[in-house]
Amino acid sequence: MLLRPTTLRLSCKGHNGSITELVSFSKVSDIVCLHETWLMSNELGILNDVVPGLSGVGVSAVDISADLLCCRPYAVVVTCAEVC
């Protein structure tokens, strides 16, 4: 029998306000997809420290090599899954 992983999606509106939800979701789901974390690409690694045993990868559309960033980080998609 093939088991399908459970997946949940969380709209963060900034990652700091969503840490409690991420911890709760990680207990009932195999994969948690986050969007609107407002993280820059060089900040995505902090999600690996939020929930023990959870590892995440992500992509940000913001070009951090630009001299001036004139908007908040956007279009960030992060997927977190339990480390086997």
C-alpha positions as CSV (number, residue, x, y, z in Angstrom):
1,M,0.0,0.0,0.0
2,L,1.3,3.4,-1.0
3,L,0.9,6.1,1.6
4,R,0.3,9.7,0.5
5,P,2.0,12.4,2.5
6,T,-0.3,15.1,4.1
7,T,0.3,18.6,2.9
8,L,-0.9,21.9,4.5
9,R,-0.5,25.5,3.2
10,L,0.1,28.5,5.4
11,S,-0.1,32.1,4.4
12,C,2.3,33.7,6.9
13,K,1.9,37.5,6.3
14,G,5.5,37.6,7.7
15,H,7.2,34.6,9.4
16,N,7.3,35.9,13.0
17,G,3.6,35.9,13.5
18,S,3.3,32.4,12.0
19,I,5.8,30.4,14.1
20,T,3.1,29.1,16.4
21,E,1.0,27.9,13.5
22,L,4.0,26.3,11.8
23,V,4.8,24.3,14.9
24,S,1.1,23.2,15.1
25,F,0.9,22.3,11.4
26,S,4.2,20.4,11.5
27,K,2.7,18.0,14.1
28,V,-0.3,17.0,11.9
29,S,1.3,17.3,8.4
30,D,4.2,15.7,6.6
31,I,4.8,18.8,4.4
32,V,4.0,22.4,5.2
33,C,4.1,24.9,2.3
34,L,4.5,28.5,3.4
35,H,3.9,31.6,1.3
36,E,4.1,35.3,2.1
37,T,6.9,34.8,4.6
38,W,8.5,38.1,3.5
39,L,11.9,36.6,3.9
40,M,14.9,37.5,1.8
41,S,16.8,34.7,0.1
42,N,19.6,35.1,2.6
43,E,17.2,34.7,5.5
44,L,15.4,31.5,4.4
45,G,17.8,29.3,6.5
46,I,16.2,30.5,9.8
47,L,13.2,28.4,9.1
48,N,15.4,25.3,9.7
49,D,15.8,26.4,13.3
50,V,12.1,27.1,14.1
51,V,10.8,23.5,14.5
52,P,13.2,20.7,15.6
53,G,13.3,17.9,13.0
54,L,11.8,20.1,10.3
55,S,13.9,21.1,7.3
56,G,12.9,23.7,4.7
57,V,14.0,25.1,1.3
58,G,12.7,28.2,-0.3
59,V,13.0,30.7,-3.1
60,S,12.6,34.5,-3.0
61,A,11.9,36.7,-6.0
62,V,13.8,39.6,-4.5
63,D,17.2,40.4,-5.9
64,I,19.3,41.1,-2.9
65,S,22.3,42.0,-5.0
66,A,20.6,45.3,-6.0
67,D,21.9,48.4,-4.2
68,L,18.4,49.6,-3.2
69,L,15.5,47.4,-2.3
70,C,12.4,49.4,-2.8
71,C,9.7,46.9,-1.7
72,R,9.1,44.3,0.9
73,P,10.2,40.7,0.0
74,Y,7.5,39.0,-2.0
75,A,6.8,35.8,-3.9
76,V,8.6,33.7,-1.3
77,V,7.6,30.0,-1.4
78,V,9.0,27.7,1.2
79,T,8.4,24.0,1.7
80,C,9.2,22.4,5.1
81,A,9.2,18.6,5.6
82,E,10.2,16.3,8.4
83,V,13.8,15.2,8.2
84,C,13.9,11.4,7.8
